[in-house]
Amino acid sequence: MTISIKEPPIEVMTKVRSGAQPPLSSRSLLREVVAGGPQWLPAVLVFGSIAAVAYADSIVTSTSLGYLYILPLGISAMFLRSQISYGLIAVCVFLHDLFGDPYPSPEARITHNLTALVGFTFVVYVIQRYLKQRELLDQAVRKQRDQLLQDVELAAQVQGLFLPIRRPSIAGLEIAGTMRPVRGVGGDYYDYIPIDDHTIQVVIADVAGKGVAAALLMSATAAAAKLEVSEKRDMLEVVNRLNNGIHSVSDGDRYVTLLLADIDSLSRSLRFVNCGHNPALLFRANTRDVVPMNSSCFPLGMFESVSCEINRASLAAGDILVFYTDGITEAENSQREQFGLERLSAVIRSDSSLSAEELMDNIFQSAEDFCQGLGFNDDATVLVVKCNFDGA
């Protein structure tokens, strides 16, 4: 008897912290480009634009071009220190007074220069105030993002505690399973609980949706399932109690698909209840047929009560049970085609001679190859039980 269990990889979103680009600042695309260049580039840009405006102001006599000085002052407000920006206001007022049109009276000259001084100061103040507020906002957003990532990492660690870590010792059964969340945390759950020396109970569930909300409900479901399975041996009673608990916390807005199966290696039999979950696949070694284990009742949590049936099947040496979530069968390629049951069944047939862990890995790899690099768009879980009765 060989039991191989692959640890579930909980992929936390640390790559967002280390590799993702920070949000664009309010300094605009021009500021981003200039900030990445030489340190003297902003000063050259500012003084060059002042010179260009002053030259235009000196050769145009038909109209006043004082408003054009807003351009270099706006650039200086974005790139240079506040003291320099406010100092350049006096420079711009002086240049406009020097090169601008002559004034009809000293009073008009003073009034015009004061108006320009107030207007230029207001523009520089507003731009710098705006940039400062956006910088503070960016810092607050980054801080909240980092805190959220830490919370997601912690949630992923807690979620991992509900997944199986012990290797059940059941003669004649080879088991492998893993869960791959599409985000840092996921809404899938699986477990296998030994009942006695020759019987194991397999649980696989999928919470509607994904992300943190689904992960929270999954954790509650996992805790309840562990408690119910450890205390109750009647599968229908376990399902009913789980349904009542999930419905009480979700009020029917969210639901959980679940498949509960008892595998007895001594009597070589299978008993299962499928509550709206994807049909597990039973590979018959003697005929090489893949038989679906369809659902017998509604998903848990949708209604106050459920009416389920226990289904049974016989097992033989070489038979393979494959449990999975819809993240596998609904994986899509660039043409929006789904991986589907037929492709999954074909992988099981072609790789039936492999170990349980190798078959599980090949299922994931086949689905990933089918996606053509797009990756899964939902949490994906695969659990394989291979019947090695009599050393088959």
C-alpha positions in Angstrom: 0.0 0.0 0.0 1.4 3.4 -1.0 0.0 6.7 0.2 1.4 9.8 -1.4 0.1 13.2 -0.5 1.2 16.4 -2.1 1.1 19.4 0.2 -1.4 22.0 -0.9 0.4 25.1 -2.3 -1.2 28.2 -0.9 0.2 30.8 -3.2 0.1 34.1 -1.3 0.1 37.4 -3.2 3.5 38.6 -2.1 4.4 39.1 -5.7 2.1 42.1 -5.6 4.3 43.6 -2.9 7.6 42.8 -4.6 7.0 42.9 -8.3 3.9 45.0 -9.0 4.3 48.6 -10.1 3.1 51.2 -7.6 0.1 53.2 -8.5 0.7 56.2 -10.8 1.2 59.4 -8.9 -0.6 62.6 -9.6 2.5 64.0 -11.2 1.3 62.9 -14.6 3.1 60.9 -17.3 5.5 63.9 -17.9 6.6 63.8 -14.3 7.1 60.1 -14.4 9.3 60.4 -17.5 11.4 63.3 -16.1 11.7 61.8 -12.7 13.4 58.8 -14.3 16.0 61.0 -16.1 19.0 63.0 -15.0 18.6 65.2 -11.9 19.4 68.3 -13.9 16.6 67.7 -16.4 13.8 69.3 -14.5 15.8 72.5 -14.0 16.7 72.7 -17.7 13.1 72.1 -18.6 11.8 74.9 -16.3 14.4 77.5 -17.2 14.3 76.6 -20.9 10.5 77.1 -20.9 10.9 80.4 -19.1 13.3 81.6 -21.7 11.1 80.5 -24.5 8.1 82.4 -23.0 10.2 85.5 -22.4 11.4 85.5 -26.0 7.9 85.1 -27.3 6.8 87.9 -25.0 9.5 90.2 -26.4 8.6 89.7 -30.1 4.8 89.8 -29.8 3.6 93.3 -29.4 -0.1 92.9 -30.4 -1.2 91.1 -27.2 0.0 90.3 -23.7 1.5 86.9 -23.3 1.8 87.0 -19.5 -0.4 84.0 -19.1 2.2 81.8 -20.8 4.4 82.0 -17.8 1.9 79.7 -16.1 3.5 76.8 -18.1 7.0 77.0 -16.6 5.7 77.8 -13.2 3.4 74.8 -13.3 6.4 72.6 -14.3 8.5 74.0 -11.5 5.7 73.4 -9.0 5.7 69.7 -10.1 9.5 69.1 -10.1 11.3 71.7 -8.0 11.2 72.6 -4.3 8.6 75.0 -3.1 11.1 77.8 -2.3 12.5 77.7 -5.8 9.0 77.6 -7.4 7.9 80.7 -5.4 11.2 82.4 -6.3 10.6 81.8 -9.9 7.3 83.7 -9.6 9.3 86.9 -9.1 11.5 86.1 -12.0 8.5 85.6 -14.3 6.8 88.8 -13.1 10.1 90.7 -13.8 10.5 89.2 -17.3 7.0 90.0 -18.2 7.4 93.5 -17.0 10.6 93.8 -18.9 9.5 92.3 -22.2 5.8 92.9 -22.2 3.9 95.8 -23.8 4.4 99.2 -22.3 1.9 100.4 -19.7 -0.1 103.6 -20.1 0.6 104.7 -16.5 2.7 103.7 -13.5 -0.5 102.8 -11.7 -1.5 100.3 -14.5 2.0 98.8 -14.4 1.8 98.3 -10.6 -1.7 96.8 -10.8 -0.8 94.5 -13.7 2.3 93.2 -11.9 0.5 92.7 -8.6 -2.3 90.8 -10.5 0.3 88.6 -12.2 2.1 88.0 -8.9 -1.1 86.9 -7.2 -2.2 84.8 -10.1 1.1 83.0 -10.5 1.3 82.4 -6.7 -2.2 81.0 -6.7 -1.3 78.6 -9.6 1.9 77.4 -7.9 0.1 76.9 -4.6 -2.8 75.0 -6.1 -0.6 72.6 -8.0 1.7 71.9 -5.1 -1.2 71.5 -2.7 -2.8 69.1 -5.1 0.4 67.1 -5.5 0.9 66.9 -1.8 -2.7 65.6 -1.2 -2.2 63.0 -3.9 1.1 61.9 -2.4 -0.5 61.5 1.0 -3.3 59.6 -0.6 -0.9 57.3 -2.4 1.0 56.6 0.8 -2.3 55.8 2.6 -3.3 53.5 -0.3 0.0 51.7 -0.3 -0.1 51.3 3.5 -3.6 49.8 3.3 -2.6 47.6 0.4 0.4 46.2 2.4 -1.9 45.6 5.4 -4.4 43.8 3.2 -1.7 41.6 1.8 -0.5 40.7 5.3 -4.1 39.8 6.2 -4.4 37.7 3.1 -1.1 35.9 3.9 -2.4 35.2 7.4 -5.8 34.0 6.0 -3.9 31.7 3.6 -1.9 30.2 6.5 -5.1 29.7 8.5 -6.8 28.2 5.5 -4.0 25.8 5.0 -4.6 24.4 8.5 -7.9 23.0 7.3 -6.4 21.0 4.5 -5.1 17.5 5.2 -1.5 17.2 6.5 -1.6 13.6 7.8 -1.1 10.5 5.7 -4.0 8.1 6.2 -2.9 4.5 6.4 -5.5 2.6 4.4 -4.4 -0.7 2.9 -5.0 -1.0 -0.8 -5.6 2.8 -1.4 -3.2 5.3 -2.9 -4.2 8.9 -2.4 -3.0 12.3 -3.6 -4.6 15.7 -3.5 -3.9 19.4 -3.7 -5.7 22.7 -4.0 -4.5 25.7 -6.0 -6.3 28.9 -5.2 -6.5 31.4 -8.1 -5.9 34.2 -5.5 -4.0 34.1 -2.2 -6.9 32.3 -0.6 -9.6 30.2 -2.2 -13.1 28.8 -1.8 -12.1 25.1 -2.4 -11.8 22.5 0.4 -10.9 18.8 0.5 -10.0 16.3 3.1 -9.8 12.6 3.8 -10.6 11.2 7.2 -9.8 7.6 8.2 -12.8 5.9 9.7 -11.2 2.6 10.5 -8.3 0.5 9.3 -10.0 -0.1 5.9 -12.4 2.8 5.4 -11.7 6.4 4.5 -14.1 9.3 4.1 -13.3 11.8 1.3 -14.7 15.3 1.3 -14.4 17.9 -1.5 -16.3 21.2 -1.5 -16.5 24.4 -3.5 -17.9 27.6 -2.2 -19.7 29.8 -4.8 -17.4 32.6 -5.7 -13.7 33.2 -4.9 -11.5 35.4 -2.9 -11.7 36.3 0.7 -15.4 36.0 1.1 -15.4 32.5 -0.3 -12.4 31.6 1.8 -14.1 32.7 5.0 -17.2 30.5 4.2 -14.9 27.7 3.2 -13.1 27.8 6.5 -16.4 27.7 8.4 -17.5 24.8 6.2 -14.2 23.0 6.7 -14.4 23.4 10.5 -18.0 22.2 10.6 -17.2 19.2 8.3 -14.3 18.1 10.4 -16.5 18.3 13.5 -19.5 16.5 12.0 -17.5 13.8 10.3 -15.6 13.0 13.5 -18.8 12.7 15.5 -21.3 11.5 13.0 -21.0 8.4 10.8 -24.3 8.7 9.0 -23.7 10.6 5.8 -27.2 12.0 5.3 -27.2 13.4 8.9 -23.8 15.0 8.3 -25.1 16.6 5.1 -28.3 17.9 6.7 -26.4 19.4 9.7 -23.9 21.1 7.3 -26.7 22.5 5.2 -28.4 23.9 8.3 -25.2 25.5 9.5 -24.3 27.0 6.1 -27.8 28.3 5.5 -27.9 30.0 8.9 -24.8 32.0 8.2 -25.3 32.7 4.5 -29.1 33.0 4.5 -29.2 31.4 1.1 -27.1 34.1 -0.6 -24.1 31.8 -0.8 -24.0 28.1 -1.2 -21.5 25.3 -1.1 -21.3 22.3 -3.4 -20.0 19.2 -1.6 -19.3 15.6 -2.3 -18.9 13.2 0.6 -17.7 9.6 -0.1 -16.9 6.6 2.0 -14.3 4.2 0.4 -14.0 0.7 1.9 -11.0 -1.2 0.7 -12.1 -4.4 2.6 -15.5 -4.7 0.9 -14.2 -2.8 -2.1 -17.2 -0.6 -2.1 -18.1 3.1 -2.5 -20.9 5.1 -0.8 -21.3 8.8 -1.7 -23.6 11.8 -1.5 -23.1 14.5 -4.1 -24.7 17.8 -3.2 -24.6 19.8 -6.4 -20.8 19.2 -6.9 -19.1 18.4 -10.1 -19.5 14.6 -10.7 -16.5 12.7 -9.5 -15.1 10.3 -12.1 -14.7 6.6 -11.6 -12.3 4.9 -14.0 -13.1 1.2 -14.5 -9.9 -0.7 -15.1 -11.5 -3.7 -16.7 -13.5 -1.8 -19.3 -11.5 1.5 -19.3 -14.8 3.4 -19.0 -15.0 6.6 -17.0 -18.3 6.7 -15.1 -19.6 10.1 -13.6 -20.8 10.2 -10.0 -23.6 12.7 -10.5 -25.3 14.8 -7.8 -28.3 13.6 -5.8 -29.4 16.9 -4.2 -29.1 20.6 -4.2 -25.9 22.5 -3.0 -25.7 23.1 0.7 -27.0 26.4 2.0 -29.5 27.3 -0.7 -32.5 26.0 1.2 -33.4 25.3 4.8 -33.4 21.6 4.2 -32.1 19.2 1.6 -33.3 15.7 0.6 -30.4 13.5 -0.6 -29.7 10.0 -1.5 -26.8 7.7 -0.8 -25.4 6.3 -4.0 -23.3 3.1 -4.1 -20.8 1.5 -6.4 -18.4 -1.5 -6.3 -14.7 -1.1 -6.8 -12.1 -3.4 -8.3 -8.4 -3.5 -8.5 -7.0 -0.8 -10.7 -10.1 1.4 -10.5 -9.4 5.1 -10.0 -11.6 7.8 -8.3 -10.9 11.4 -9.4 -12.5 14.2 -7.4 -12.1 17.8 -8.6 -13.7 21.2 -8.6 -14.9 23.3 -11.5 -11.7 25.2 -11.7 -10.3 22.3 -13.7 -13.2 21.6 -16.1 -14.0 25.3 -16.6 -10.5 26.3 -17.4 -10.6 28.2 -20.6 -8.2 28.8 -23.5 -7.9 32.0 -25.6 -10.8 30.8 -27.8 -13.1 30.6 -24.7 -13.3 26.9 -24.9 -13.5 25.0 -21.6 -11.3 22.0 -20.7 -14.4 20.0 -19.9 -15.2 16.5 -18.8 -14.2 14.8 -22.0 -10.6 16.1 -21.9 -10.4 15.3 -18.2 -11.7 11.7 -18.8 -9.1 11.3 -21.7 -6.3 12.3 -19.3 -7.5 9.7 -16.7 -7.7 6.9 -19.4 -4.3 7.7 -20.9 -2.5 8.0 -17.5 -4.3 5.4 -15.5 -1.1 3.4 -15.1 0.6 6.2 -13.3 0.7 6.7 -9.5 -2.0 8.7 -7.9 0.3 11.7 -7.4 1.6 11.5 -11.0 -2.0 11.3 -12.4 -3.0 14.3 -10.3 0.0 16.3 -11.5 -0.8 15.4 -15.1 -4.4 16.6 -14.7 -3.2 20.0 -13.6 -0.6 20.1 -16.3 -3.0 19.1 -19.0 -5.5 21.8 -17.9 -2.7 24.4 -17.7 -1.5 23.5 -21.2 -5.0 23.8 -22.5 -5.3 27.3 -21.1 -2.3 28.4 -23.3 -0.7 30.4 -20.6 -3.8 32.2 -19.4 -3.9 30.2 -16.2 -7.0 29.1 -14.2 -9.8 31.6 -13.6 -11.1 29.8 -10.5 -9.7 27.8 -7.6 -8.7 24.3 -8.7 -8.6 21.2 -6.6 -7.9 17.6 -7.6 -8.0 14.5 -5.4 -7.1 11.1 -6.8 -7.8 7.7 -5.1 -6.3 4.7 -6.8 -7.5 1.2 -5.8 -4.4 -1.0 -5.4 -6.2 -4.0 -4.1 -4.1 -7.1 -3.9 -1.1 -5.0 -4.8 -2.5 -4.1 -8.2 
